[in-house]
Amino acid sequence: MQSLFKNIKGDRLIWAIVALLAILSFLPVYSAASNLAYKGGGSNTFTFFLKHFMHLFFGFVIMFGVHKIPYRYFRGLSLIMIPVVLVLLVITMLQGTTIDGANASRWIQIPFVGMSFQTSTLAAVVLMVYVSRYMSKIKDKTVTFKESILPLWMVVFLVLILILPANFSTAAIMFLMVLMLVFLGGYPVKYLAVIVGSGLLVLALFVLIAKAFPDAMPNRVDTWMGRIESFANPEDTESDYQIEKAKIAIATGGIQGVGPGKSMQKNFLPQSSSDFIFAIIIEEYGLIGGFTIMILYLWLLFRIVIVAQKSDTIFGKLLALGVGLPIVFQALINMAVAVELFPVTGQTLPLISSGGTSIWMTCLALGIILSVSAKREEIKEQEHIEDNPLEILSETI
């Protein structure tokens, strides 16, 4: 065990926060899984608990392995992975299936394994690494819009267009995160205005095409419009069933909650162990539990900014922010949906909601951040050795 801790590099507080979030996820997932077990017929809650444990275990294996890779290698890997991601997204659109009744082609079936994989989550991480690489490459150069169209925006829009038909919320979040990252990287604001306008134009065109040919993407645009209308005018439209149950769960929880495993709304919320697990956490552990989770994510955001600020290269700074900010942003959106501050999006709560792909890609992103911070530690150790050679020699002897 001691040798394992010696091999763990990077920001120790990030390791601690991630481990704490993982540990805190077990009881809510175990409790909320009773609804899935009941619907599964013959399944039991321990099966879902064990499945969640295995997802987290493999997630930590991914995080440990990735944080050992020098982050400079991700610059070249992003170039290799972008074509792979585009191919996977096309295959997903053609082969995509539904999971738990979700009417969207978001998952791809892995042959001979019997598992499914949500390719958009991998695409999100790869795209942010790719954008970080491009922005670091042009950091001290005079950027023209024409020069950046093919190497940057063409790739971004290709990825987003392939994700948009099945998963509007993920595409929208990725677009916002890319805009934020290029802004932090020094991309001219006047060009960003053109990109935002182009994005809105593409979205409007997509909606018009979907309305004109409803059989191509059944119910997708209607679902988005219905969610937005329900959120904007709750008095004029029929309230969303999931939101109503989530609000009942939050109101029932109060300050201290009803206690672990005693949630009633988990039996009525369709996505109680994933999309709406925050509502179950508040029902069982009260506002105390809810604020604890929120503080942990904000603490994680603070540490990500510290890692970025201390990085020795522009690529390291942008990489840490590029893959780290979406994790916290997704968490805040999930919590905002549960308390009806945001329309229903289908975004999970990172490291807490059940679901293998989400956990693994979050751990992949965290591994990249830890790789950036590990490099800083390596530089500090090298500087210490150079400044104190006799002290290091005496310790080895």
N, C-alpha and C positions, 0 to 999 in steps of 0.2 A: 504493500500500500504506500509506503514511504517513497519507493522508487517511482510509483505512478505520479505522486504529487510533484516529484522533482522534474518529471517530463512534461508537466503542465506549464505552459508558458503563457505569456500575454497578461492582460489586465485581470487580476484575481477577483476584483469586485464584479466584473462582468460574469465570470465563472460562478460566483456566489449568487448573483441575481438570477441567472438562468437556472441554476440548480434549485433555488428556492421557488421559482415559478413552477418548475416541473413537479416538485414535491407537493406544492399547494394544489396542483391540478388533480391529484389522484382521488381525493374524497368527492369533489364535485362531479367528476366523470363517473365514478363508481355509483354515485347516487342517481345522476341523470340517466345512466345506462339502463335503469330498471324499465323505463318506457320502451327502449329498443329491445330489451330481452323479452318483454311481454308480447310485443308485436312479432318478434322472431319466432315465437312458438317453439318451446323446447330449449331455447338458449337460457343462459343465466347471466346475472350481472358480473360474476367473476370472470367470465369469458371476455367481456368487454374491458374489464379492468386489466386483465392480462395482456390483451391486445394493445391497450394504451401504454402499458409498461414497456412492451416490446418496441413500439413506435418510438418512445422516448429513449430507450436504450440504444437503438440503432441511430437515432438522431444525435446522441452524445458521441457515439463512435464516429459519425460523419464529422461532427464539430472538432473532435480531437485530431482526427486524421488531417482535416483541412487546415487547422491552425499550425500544423507542422510544416506546411508548404510555404516557402518564402513568397510573400504577396506579389513580388515582381513577376512571378510566373503567370499570375492571373491575367496580366496584360495580353500575353500571347494566347492564352487559353480562350479568352473571350472571342478572339478572331476565329478560332476553330469551332467554338460552340454555337456561334450565331447561325451558320448554315444548318447545323444539326437541329437547333431549336426550331428554325423555320420549317424544316422537313417534318419534325414531330408535330408541329401545330397543324400542318396540312393533313397529316395522317389522322390526327385527332378529329378534325372536322369531318373526315370521310368515315372514320371507324368509330367515332365517339359514341359513348353509351350514356345511360342514365344511372345515377346512384341514389338510392333512397327516394326514388320517385322524382328526382329533380329533372325537369324537362329541358336539359341542355347538354350539348355535346362537349363536355369539359374534360372527360376522362378517356384515357386510352388503355385498352386491355393489354397486359403484358403476357405474351404467349407462354404456355406451359407452366406458368406460375400461379395463375388464377387470381392475380392482383390487378388493381387499376392504378393509374397514375395521372395526376392532373398536371398537364404539360405547361399550363399558363404560369404556375408558380415557379417552375424552373426557368421559364422564359423571362420572368420578372428579374430574377437574380442575375442571369447572364446579361440581360440588356443593361442593367445598371452598371455592371462591370465594364461593359463595352463603352458606354457613354463616359464613364470615368476615365478610361484609357484615352478616348478621343479628346476630351477636354484638357487632360494633362499634356497631351501632345501639342496642342495649339495654344497653350497658356500664354506664352510670351510672344505670340505672333499676331499680326493684324488679320482679324477674321473677316472674311467676306461671306455674305449669305450664299452666294452661288457656289463657293468652294465647299460649304458644309452640307449642301443638299444631299448629295449622293452618299458620302461616307457616314453622315450622322442621321439626318432626318429621313432619308429613304429607308434605312434599316429600322428606325424607330416606328415609322408608320406601317411598314410591312408586318412587324411583330404585332402591333396593336390592331391592325385590320383583321388579322387571323384570329385574334382573341375576342374581338368585339362581338361577333354574332352570338356567341355562347355565353360570354361573361362580361357584360358591360361594366360592372363595378370594378373588376380587376383592371380592365383596359383604362378606365378613367383614372384610377389611382396611379397606375404606371405612368400615364401621361403627365399627371401632376408632379410626380416624383422626378421624372426626367426634366421637366421645366425647372423645378427647384434646383436640381443638380447642375444644369447648365448655367443657371443664373449665378449660383455659388462659384462656378468655374470661370465666371467672367464673360460669358457669352453676351453680346450686345443686346440690350433690352428692346431696341427698335426691331431687331429681327425676331425676338420672341413674340412680339405682338403679331407679326405675320404668321408665325407658327400656330399661335392660339386661334387666330382667325381661320387658318387652313383646317385645323382640327375640328372646329365647330362646323365648318362647311362639309367636311367628310362625314361627320355624324349626322347632319341634316340630310345629306344625300343618301346615307345608309337607311335612315328612317323612312324616307320616301320610297326607296326601292323595296324595303320590307313591307310597306303598306300596299305597294302595287302588286307584289308577288308574295302574298301571305303564306302560300304553301311551302316556300323555300325555307322560311324560319318561323314555324308555327308558334304563336303566342309570345315570342320573345319581346317584341316592341310593345305589345299590349301589356305585358307584365311590367315592363319598366314604367310605362305611362301610368298604369294603375297604381303602382307604388308611390310615384311622385305626387299624383293627384290626391291619394289617400293621406299622404303626409302634409301636403299644402292646404287641403281643405277637408279636415276630418269631419266637419259638421255637414258637409255636402255629399260625402261619399260614405259607403259602408266601411266601418273601421276594420283595419287589418287584424285578422284573428290572432296572429302571432304576437303583434304588439300589445294587443289587449291582455293576453295571458301574461306577457312579460311585465306589464305594468301592475297587474294583480300580484305577481310574485314579488316585485320590488316593494309594493305597499304592504304586503304581508310580512316581509322581513324586518321592517322597522330599523331600529338601531343595532340590536344584538342578533337578530335572526331567530328562526324557529328551531335551529339546531341541525347538526349534520344528518343527512339522510331523510329529513322530515319534510322536504318540499312536497307540496301538492301539485304545483303547476308543471312539474316535470312530466306528469302523466298526460298533460294536454298540449304542451309545446312540442311541435313536430321535430325541431332541431335543438332540443334541450341540452344535448351533450356537445354541440358544436357552435352554431351561430348564436344561440341565446343562452349560452352557459353563464354569462355574466349575471343575467337575471336570476338564475338558480343560485348562484353564489350569494347574491344579496338576500334572497329569500332565506337561505339556510344560515348565513353568517352575518347578515345585516349590513348596514352601512359601514361598519367597522371592517368587515371582510372586503367590501367593494372598494373602499378607500385604500386598503392595504395593497390590493392588486394594482390600483391606479398609481400609487406612489412607487411601486416596484418598476413599472414601465417608465415613469418619468425619471427615476434614478438610472435606469438603463440608458435612456436618452442622454442624460448628463454624462455618463461614462463614455458613450459613443462619441460625443462632441470632444471630450478630453482626449480620447485616443486619436481622433482626427487632428486636433490642434497640436499634439505632440509628434505626429508623424514627420519623418525627415524628408518626404517628397510630396510634390503636388498630387501625384497619382495616389499615394497612400491616404492623403487627406480626403480626396474626393471618393476614393473607394470605400473608406469607412463610413462616410456620410451617405453614399449612394446605396449601399446594401443595408445600412443600419436604420436610417430614417423611415423607410417603408414598414419596418417591423413595428415601430412605435405608432406610426400613423394608422396602420391597420388595427392595432389594439384600441386606439382612441375611437376609431370609427365603429368598431364592434360594440364598445361600451356606449357610444352615443346612440346607436340604433336601439339598444336595449332600453334606454330611458327616453326614447322618442325625440331625440334631438337631431336625428338624421333618418332619411328613408331606409327601408330594409335593403341591404346590399348583399347578404350572403357571405360576408367576410368573417372568418373565424377569429378567435382570440389566440394569438400566437403562444405556443408552448402549453396552453391550458386546454383549449378545445381538443376533442378527439379528432383523429384523422392523420393518417401517415404522411401524405405528401406535404401538407402544410407544416408539420413538425420537422420533417427532414429538410425542407428548403429553408426554414427559419434557422435551423442548426447550421446549414451550409453557409448562410449569410453571416451568422455569428462567428463561425470558424474563420471566415475571411477577415472579419474585424479583429479577432484575436491574433491572426497572423500579422496584421499591421502593427498591433501593439507589441507583439513578440519581437519584431524587428527593432523597435525602439529599445526594448530591454537588452537585446543583444548588443546594440551600439553602446549603451551605458556600461554594460559589463566589460566590453572591450576597452572603453575609455578608462575604467577603473583599473584594469590590468596594466595598461600603459602608464598610468600615473603611480601605481603601487606595485612594481614588479617584485620587489623583495618580499613584500607581505604575502603575495600570492604564492611565491616560491616556498616560503616557510610553511604555509598551510598545506601544500601538497606533500612536503617532506614529513 
